Amino acid sequence: MIFKSASIFTLPLLLFSTLILLTSAAPSAHPNNDVIPPEILLEIDTMIRASMERQHVPAFGVALVKGDATYAKTYGLRDVENNLPADGNTLFGIGSLSKAFAALVVTRTLRDLHPEMGEAVLDTPIATLAPSFNLTLGDRYRSEQVTFRDLLAHRVCALQELSGLLSQAYEGKEDFYFRYRYAPEECSFRNGMAYSNALIALSGEIVAHMVNSTYEELLTQLLNDLGMTGTTWIRASDDHNNMMHRAVPYIWKEGSLKRYNTELLKMIAPIFGGGGMLSCVNDMVKYIQLYARNGKIGDNQVIPEDVMKWMTTISNTDYSGSTKTMDNPDTTLDISVGYGLALFSGIFDGWRRIGHGGYMPPFQSSFYSYPDLGISIFVTSNGPGPLLESEGIKTEIFYLLSGLTKPREIPKIQPDHTMQHELSYYTGGKFTNPKPTKTSVSKSQIQITLDQAVGSYGSGFNGEMNITIRTNSVGIPQLYWSYGRMAEGWLVQIAPNRFVLTKWASDFWMIYWATGIGFGAIEINFLDIDTLQYSEIGLVFSTNFKKGLKLDDLPVIPWQPDSCGK
């Protein structure tokens, strides 16, 4: 998900910091890289503190790898109201960095199960590898031919599960995965990139099924092998703010930091493998070593070299970025070439770069690794939303650690390739599914009364929402809308068949606010008396909702047995 905040703020923060400086005894593959000079660390420290002050960041963490040297440090307060400083064990939401952990679980499990197949195991249909899993997608061809590479490289090209995910409209992971069979196509199978949290998480569930285990058990084993004993994940039962080491999330509103409703974090709990992990800089400094050292932590080959190659080889091209032009020949080469297995791959200033970003509102995390230089950089924060300066900080750190001459021409605000798809929901930057337009709305001639709007509306893919009539605060009957556990509010009619939300009755607005787009905008457009189209911030991310439709009303197999798919 990608977003650039519209403003930079200035307000002093009381900053506390805890320093963790770790060095390995392993022989260096990068001469003179066994220590990060203190003057460089001081420059990084000064830069981070100044950026935090400008952007009202409550707590910030950084982890660095340079050859054999590792470094981790936190700044600020993990709990502002209780004046609790962040430290090396403070847990931040790492969002979609969780995906690469799922990919590691999948790849090393498949390698152990089928050593004779090599990388070909990634391109073997899941229906062949795990016939008892009964994986069903939107058409017969996808269902029978989809592979682990397709799932891990976003090549399935089904619509992302955003509306029901954010509102928490699913009844656990089984309901979530079952409903994915009703997801419409967003692009041709293996002919595009349709980012998906759920399908990455699903890959982990499938390999767990193959070894008679659970994804939770396989992930725990991986974390233990990596020495990441503090890392965990979001659960539906969490009492986040009262749990050990957890950073409290914050948004910035009306000139001050305000606590984010942590019940909103639970949207990712059913599919936490796609974005729900919590980690600390003490653990992440171990994780990012894998990419700087080709699967090693210290002198231990924790992840096999062939698995690291599978992870980082481009499996789905997705080009973006900046190159030199006749008008701007001094521009620094900064491109994302494509996607490996839950990792972006590109080139910066001539050097190969891999990484990923994560945004679990309002937590933001991202990492870059430059394998040929033995450098990795991880940054994280607990609010107040997407940080305008995050990419610039990583770039400055890169030049400080590498010792390379910094080019004259680096844009002040750079595209953060690790966050390329992380915020597309909020910006509408990448989706091709139909959007409401003035033309489509004006063509509808139906008149919907308040009584006719009342009802329960279902979508096979996106769950159920309800519209009722309640008496508002001034004693007038008004339409009241609710969707899932977290989204509800008051509707007003603005056209014969259109209703908009005018006042939230829950904290769902915080998701939008954390992303810099105010309170958000919800519109319900009736296509006929029994069918409504649901739009968020002017865009449609869901299938249509039918009055009275329940999941049991839909065919279990959404395609004909003799069909060939798309």
Sequence and secondary structure as in RCSB ss.txt:
>XXXX:A:sequence
MIFKSASIFTLPLLLFSTLILLTSAAPSAHPNNDVIPPEILLEIDTMIRASMERQHVPAFGVALVKGDATYAKTY
GLRDVENNLPADGNTLFGIGSLSKAFAALVVTRTLRDLHPEMGEAVLDTPIATLAPSFNLTLGDRYRSEQVTFRD
LLAHRVCALQELSGLLSQAYEGKEDFYFRYRYAPEECSFRNGMAYSNALIALSGEIVAHMVNSTYEELLTQLLND
LGMTGTTWIRASDDHNNMMHRAVPYIWKEGSLKRYNTELLKMIAPIFGGGGMLSCVNDMVKYIQLYARNGKIGDN
QVIPEDVMKWMTTISNTDYSGSTKTMDNPDTTLDISVGYGLALFSGIFDGWRRIGHGGYMPPFQSSFYSYPDLGI
SIFVTSNGPGPLLESEGIKTEIFYLLSGLTKPREIPKIQPDHTMQHELSYYTGGKFTNPKPTKTSVSKSQIQITL
DQAVGSYGSGFNGEMNITIRTNSVGIPQLYWSYGRMAEGWLVQIAPNRFVLTKWASDFWMIYWATGIGFGAIEIN
FLDIDTLQYSEIGLVFSTNFKKGLKLDDLPVIPWQPDSCGK
>XXXX:A:secstr
     S          EEEEEEE  S  SSTT SS  HHHHHHHHHHHHHHHHHHT SEEEEEEEETTEEEEEEE
EEEETTTTEE  TT BEEEETTHHHHHHHHHHHHHHHH TTTGGGGGGS HHHH GGG    SSHHHHHH  HHH
HHTT S B   HHHHHHT SSSHHHHHHHGGG  BSS TTSS    HHHHHHHHHHHHHHTTS HHHHHHHHHHH
HT TT EE  TT  GGGSTTB   EEEETTEEEE  GGGGGGGGGGGGGT EEE HHHHHHHTHHHHTTTEETTE
E S HHHHHHHHS SEEEEEEE   SS TTB  EEEEEE SS EEEEETTEEEEEEEEEETTEEEEEEEETTTTE
EEEEEE  SSS TTHHHHHHHHHHHHH     SB  SS   GGGTTTTHHHHT S  S    HHHHHH      H
HHH EEEEETTTEEEEEEEEE TTS EEEEEEETTTEEEEEEEEETTEEEEEEESSTTHHHHHTTTSTT  EEEE
EEETTEEEEEETTB  S  EEET  GGGS SS S TT    
